[in-house]
Amino acid sequence: MTNTSGEATWVPGRVAAADVQRMMSRLLLTHGSDSAKKLSAFWVLIVLATAIAAAGVVADSTATVIGAMIVAPLMTPILGTALSVVLARRRDIVVNLAIILAGVLVVIAVSYLIGLTTPALLIADTNSQIAARVSPRLIDLLAALATGAVGAFAMVRSDISDALPGVAIAISLVPPLAVVGLTLESGAPDQAVGALLLFGTNVSAIITTGVIFFLAYRVRAAATDLGVAVGQLRPGTLLVVAGALVALAVPLGLGTSVVMQQVDIVSRATPVATAWAEAQNWQISTIEVRQGVLRIVALGQPPTISDADLRAMLDDAGFADVDVEVTLVFGGSRLLTADG
């Protein structure tokens, strides 16, 4: 909209035409005369982000993984897909989805190759970074929706673009894909599927919230004022976007149910295991549920502790159908000095 002097004016609840131009230039990698430059930067950053993420997972380093989140450029084509959906530009939708898919394959392939150079077995049982990404829950969907909303809001409001680095840290895109490649190389395809589900959840949440915010800020009307070719937005398109998110919520709900059951088992089994250990002057170091097995680590001095009593106590407490793995650690740590 313009005033009597021909200058652009701001309309509450609607982005300006200049903002649409900025969004299209930033989110559509094949848009504009500098498309080759944007695409080359994307592919360089995706490879580097993968190397950082894979190294962080292998080293079990949260700080390194966060660094990969900041560098990762996947947020751009994902929000670009949301913008293309709102503008009903089918070619741009296909192009952005193709870039996302190609990026996914690159990350998985590079992380798989990095896994080949690592002798250690990289699975959830031995690595906290992997364990945090192979069992997504509904809370992860909620976090992804909120983060996607912030990202879309930061795009339509150039005055708060400083929030984008925080969005990059909050949303996990490249690290789950790195986990997919590393766990596939380690022979754990079930864990790879879990990490891929987390990535898919984040992508669907970003696209959904992006579509909502871009529609709410009347991006289509602003694009028309700018002279951008805008297609017909059909209800079926919006149903597909929403349906993908709902479909992903089902396995996430099942994952949440499993986690809640595991928490319940640990909370009820802990006092039983503690009483068993203390009765023999031992103590419980760790108690957790992994892959349906209750794993207990007990520490103490020789002679060994009797685990037969523990099985009976757990059966009496209602855990007769739960497999239990007990690890006994004898003695403590000792310092062997160089002078003997």
C-alpha positions as CSV (number, residue, x, y, z in Angstrom):
1,M,0.0,0.0,0.0
2,T,1.2,3.5,-0.7
3,N,0.3,7.0,0.6
4,T,-0.5,10.1,-1.5
5,S,3.2,10.7,-2.1
6,G,3.7,7.2,-3.5
7,E,5.8,6.0,-0.6
8,A,5.2,2.5,0.9
9,T,3.3,2.5,4.2
10,W,3.1,-0.3,6.8
11,V,-0.2,-2.1,7.2
12,P,-0.7,-3.7,10.7
13,G,-0.8,-7.5,10.5
14,R,0.7,-7.5,7.0
15,V,4.2,-7.6,5.6
16,A,5.4,-5.0,3.2
17,A,6.2,-5.7,-0.4
18,A,9.9,-5.1,0.4
19,D,9.7,-7.8,3.1
20,V,8.4,-10.3,0.6
21,Q,11.3,-9.5,-1.7
22,R,13.7,-10.0,1.2
23,M,12.1,-13.3,2.1
24,M,12.1,-14.6,-1.4
25,S,15.7,-13.7,-1.9
26,R,16.7,-15.3,1.3
27,L,14.6,-18.4,1.4
28,L,14.4,-19.4,-2.3
29,L,17.9,-20.5,-3.2
30,T,17.2,-20.6,-6.9
31,H,15.5,-17.1,-6.9
32,G,17.5,-14.1,-8.1
33,S,20.7,-13.5,-10.1
34,D,22.8,-14.7,-7.2
35,S,21.2,-18.2,-7.1
36,A,24.5,-19.9,-8.0
37,K,26.3,-18.2,-5.1
38,K,23.5,-19.1,-2.7
39,L,23.5,-22.8,-3.8
40,S,27.3,-23.1,-3.5
41,A,27.2,-21.6,0.0
42,F,24.4,-24.0,0.9
43,W,26.3,-27.1,-0.2
44,V,29.6,-26.0,1.4
45,L,27.9,-25.3,4.7
46,I,25.9,-28.6,4.7
47,V,29.1,-30.6,4.3
48,L,30.9,-28.6,7.0
49,A,27.9,-28.8,9.4
50,T,27.8,-32.5,8.9
51,A,31.5,-32.9,9.7
52,I,31.0,-30.8,12.9
53,A,27.9,-32.7,13.9
54,A,29.3,-36.1,13.3
55,A,32.5,-35.2,15.2
56,G,30.4,-33.9,18.1
57,V,28.3,-37.1,18.2
58,V,31.4,-39.3,18.0
59,A,33.1,-37.3,20.8
60,D,29.8,-37.1,22.7
61,S,30.3,-33.3,22.9
62,T,27.1,-31.2,23.3
63,A,29.1,-28.0,22.6
64,T,30.3,-29.3,19.3
65,V,26.9,-30.5,18.2
66,I,25.5,-27.0,19.0
67,G,28.1,-25.5,16.8
68,A,26.8,-27.7,13.9
69,M,23.3,-26.5,14.5
70,I,24.4,-22.9,14.0
71,V,26.3,-23.6,10.8
72,A,23.6,-25.9,9.3
73,P,21.7,-24.2,6.4
74,L,18.8,-26.7,6.1
75,M,16.4,-24.2,7.8
76,T,16.5,-22.0,4.6
77,P,14.9,-24.5,2.1
78,I,12.5,-25.7,4.7
79,L,11.1,-22.2,5.4
80,G,11.4,-21.7,1.6
81,T,9.0,-24.6,1.1
82,A,6.5,-23.0,3.5
83,L,6.8,-19.7,1.6
84,S,6.3,-21.5,-1.7
85,V,3.3,-23.3,-0.4
86,V,1.7,-20.0,0.7
87,L,2.4,-18.4,-2.7
88,A,1.3,-21.6,-4.4
89,R,4.4,-21.6,-6.6
90,R,4.5,-25.3,-7.4
91,R,7.9,-25.2,-9.2
92,D,9.4,-23.6,-6.1
93,I,7.8,-26.2,-3.8
94,V,9.3,-29.0,-5.9
95,V,12.7,-27.3,-6.1
96,N,12.9,-26.7,-2.3
97,L,11.8,-30.2,-1.5
98,A,14.4,-31.6,-3.8
99,I,17.1,-29.5,-2.1
100,I,16.0,-30.7,1.3
101,L,16.0,-34.3,0.1
102,A,19.5,-33.9,-1.5
103,G,20.8,-32.3,1.7
104,V,19.4,-35.2,3.8
105,L,21.2,-37.7,1.6
106,V,24.5,-35.7,1.7
107,V,24.4,-35.5,5.5
108,I,23.7,-39.2,5.9
109,A,26.3,-40.2,3.4
110,V,29.0,-38.0,4.9
111,S,28.3,-39.0,8.5
112,Y,28.3,-42.7,7.4
113,L,31.8,-42.2,5.9
114,I,33.0,-40.5,9.1
115,G,31.6,-43.5,11.0
116,L,33.8,-45.8,9.0
117,T,36.9,-44.1,10.4
118,T,35.7,-44.6,14.0
119,P,36.5,-48.0,15.6
120,A,34.0,-47.4,18.5
121,L,30.4,-48.7,18.2
122,L,28.2,-45.6,18.0
123,I,24.8,-46.5,19.4
124,A,22.5,-45.1,22.0
125,D,23.7,-47.5,24.8
126,T,27.2,-45.9,24.7
127,N,26.6,-42.4,23.5
128,S,24.4,-39.7,25.1
129,Q,24.2,-37.6,21.9
130,I,22.7,-40.6,20.0
131,A,20.5,-41.6,22.9
132,A,18.9,-38.1,23.0
133,R,17.9,-38.3,19.3
134,V,16.7,-41.9,18.6
135,S,13.5,-41.8,20.8
136,P,11.5,-38.7,19.8
137,R,8.4,-37.8,21.9
138,L,5.5,-35.5,21.7
139,I,7.4,-32.9,23.7
140,D,9.9,-32.8,20.8
141,L,7.0,-32.0,18.4
142,L,5.9,-29.2,20.7
143,A,9.4,-27.8,20.8
144,A,9.7,-28.0,17.0
145,L,6.4,-26.2,16.6
146,A,7.4,-23.4,18.9
147,T,10.8,-23.1,17.3
148,G,9.4,-23.1,13.8
149,A,7.0,-20.3,14.8
150,V,9.9,-18.2,16.1
151,G,11.8,-18.8,12.8
152,A,8.8,-17.8,10.6
153,F,8.1,-14.8,12.8
154,A,11.7,-13.7,12.5
155,M,11.4,-13.9,8.8
156,V,8.3,-11.7,8.4
157,R,9.7,-9.3,11.0
158,S,13.1,-8.1,9.9
159,D,13.5,-6.1,13.1
160,I,13.8,-9.4,15.2
161,S,16.0,-11.3,12.8
162,D,18.6,-11.4,15.6
163,A,16.6,-14.3,17.0
164,L,17.5,-16.6,14.1
165,P,20.8,-17.9,15.6
166,G,18.8,-19.0,18.7
167,V,16.3,-20.7,16.4
168,A,19.2,-22.6,14.7
169,I,20.3,-23.9,18.1
170,A,16.8,-24.8,19.3
171,I,15.8,-26.8,16.3
172,S,17.8,-30.0,15.6
173,L,18.2,-30.6,11.8
174,V,21.7,-31.8,10.9
175,P,22.6,-33.7,14.2
176,P,19.7,-36.2,13.8
177,L,20.7,-36.9,10.3
178,A,24.3,-37.4,11.4
179,V,23.0,-39.9,13.9
180,V,21.2,-41.7,11.1
181,G,24.4,-42.2,9.2
182,L,26.5,-43.1,12.2
183,T,24.0,-45.6,13.6
184,L,23.5,-47.2,10.2
185,E,27.3,-47.7,10.0
186,S,27.2,-49.2,13.5
187,G,24.5,-51.7,12.5
188,A,21.6,-50.1,14.4
189,P,18.9,-49.4,11.8
190,D,16.1,-49.2,14.4
191,Q,18.0,-46.3,16.1
192,A,18.5,-44.7,12.6
193,V,14.8,-44.8,12.0
194,G,14.2,-43.0,15.4
195,A,16.6,-40.2,14.5
196,L,15.1,-39.9,11.0
197,L,11.6,-39.6,12.7
198,L,13.0,-36.7,14.8
199,F,14.2,-34.9,11.7
200,G,11.0,-35.4,9.9
201,T,9.1,-34.1,12.9
202,N,11.2,-30.9,12.9
203,V,10.8,-30.4,9.2
204,S,7.0,-30.8,9.3
205,A,6.7,-28.5,12.3
206,I,8.7,-25.8,10.6
207,I,6.7,-26.0,7.4
208,T,3.4,-26.0,9.2
209,T,4.1,-23.1,11.5
210,G,5.8,-21.2,8.6
211,V,2.6,-21.6,6.5
212,I,0.5,-20.4,9.4
213,F,2.6,-17.3,10.0
214,F,3.0,-16.4,6.3
215,L,-0.8,-16.6,5.9
216,A,-1.4,-14.6,9.0
217,Y,0.9,-11.8,7.8
218,R,-0.9,-11.8,4.4
219,V,2.2,-12.6,2.5
220,R,0.2,-13.5,-0.6
221,A,-1.4,-10.0,-0.8
222,A,2.0,-8.3,-0.3
223,A,3.5,-10.5,-3.0
224,T,0.7,-9.6,-5.4
225,D,1.4,-5.9,-4.8
226,L,5.0,-6.6,-5.6
227,G,4.1,-8.1,-8.9
228,V,5.1,-11.7,-7.9
229,A,3.2,-14.5,-9.7
230,V,1.0,-16.1,-7.1
231,G,-0.9,-19.3,-7.8
232,Q,-4.2,-20.5,-6.4
233,L,-3.8,-21.9,-2.9
234,R,-6.1,-24.9,-2.7
235,P,-7.4,-26.3,0.6
236,G,-6.1,-29.7,-0.3
237,T,-2.5,-28.3,-0.1
238,L,-3.0,-27.1,3.4
239,L,-4.6,-30.4,4.4
240,V,-1.5,-32.3,3.1
241,V,0.8,-30.0,5.2
242,A,-1.4,-30.5,8.4
243,G,-1.9,-34.2,7.7
244,A,1.9,-34.9,7.5
245,L,2.2,-33.3,11.0
246,V,-0.7,-35.3,12.4
247,A,0.7,-38.5,10.9
248,L,4.1,-37.9,12.6
249,A,2.3,-37.3,15.9
250,V,1.1,-40.9,16.1
251,P,4.6,-42.6,16.5
252,L,5.7,-39.7,18.7
253,G,2.7,-40.5,21.0
254,L,3.7,-44.1,21.1
255,G,7.3,-43.1,21.9
256,T,6.1,-40.9,24.7
257,S,4.0,-43.8,26.1
258,V,7.1,-46.0,26.1
259,V,9.2,-43.4,27.9
260,M,6.5,-42.9,30.5
261,Q,6.4,-46.7,31.1
262,Q,10.2,-46.8,31.5
263,V,10.1,-43.9,34.0
264,D,7.5,-45.7,36.0
265,I,9.5,-48.9,36.0
266,V,12.6,-47.1,37.2
267,S,10.8,-45.2,39.9
268,R,9.2,-48.4,41.3
269,A,12.3,-50.6,40.9
270,T,14.8,-48.1,42.5
271,P,13.7,-48.6,46.1
272,V,13.7,-52.4,45.6
273,A,17.2,-52.5,44.1
274,T,18.4,-50.0,46.8
275,A,17.1,-52.2,49.6
276,W,18.7,-55.3,48.1
277,A,22.1,-53.6,47.7
278,E,22.2,-51.9,51.1
279,A,21.3,-55.2,52.9
280,Q,24.6,-56.6,51.7
281,N,26.6,-53.3,52.2
282,W,26.6,-52.5,48.5
283,Q,25.1,-49.5,46.7
284,I,23.3,-48.8,43.4
285,S,25.2,-46.8,40.9
286,T,22.8,-46.8,37.9
287,I,19.3,-48.0,37.2
288,E,17.6,-47.4,33.9
289,V,15.6,-49.1,31.2
290,R,17.1,-49.7,27.7
291,Q,15.4,-51.6,25.0
292,G,12.9,-53.1,27.4
293,V,15.6,-54.4,29.8
294,L,16.0,-53.0,33.4
295,R,19.7,-52.4,33.7
296,I,21.2,-52.1,37.2
297,V,24.8,-51.3,38.1
298,A,25.8,-52.1,41.7
299,L,29.1,-51.1,43.4
300,G,30.7,-52.8,46.4
301,Q,33.6,-54.7,47.9
302,P,34.3,-58.5,47.6
303,P,32.9,-61.0,48.3
304,T,30.3,-60.7,45.5
305,I,26.7,-59.9,46.1
306,S,23.9,-62.4,45.6
307,D,21.6,-61.4,42.7
308,A,19.1,-64.2,43.2
309,D,17.5,-62.3,46.0
310,L,17.1,-59.3,43.7
311,R,15.2,-61.3,41.1
312,A,12.8,-62.6,43.8
313,M,12.3,-59.1,45.3
314,L,11.5,-57.6,41.8
315,D,9.1,-60.4,41.1
316,D,7.3,-59.7,44.3
317,A,7.2,-56.0,43.4
318,G,5.4,-56.7,40.1
319,F,8.3,-57.0,37.7
320,A,8.0,-60.7,36.9
321,D,7.7,-59.9,33.2
322,V,10.7,-57.5,33.1
323,D,14.1,-58.8,32.1
324,V,16.9,-57.5,34.4
325,E,20.6,-57.1,33.6
326,V,22.8,-56.7,36.7
327,T,26.3,-55.4,36.4
328,L,28.5,-55.9,39.5
329,V,31.5,-53.6,39.9
330,F,34.0,-54.7,42.5
331,G,36.3,-52.4,44.5
332,G,37.0,-48.8,43.9
333,S,39.5,-46.7,42.0
334,R,43.2,-46.8,43.0
335,L,46.1,-44.6,42.1
336,L,49.3,-46.5,41.1
337,T,52.1,-43.9,41.4
338,A,55.1,-43.9,39.1
339,D,57.6,-44.6,42.0
340,G,55.7,-47.8,43.0
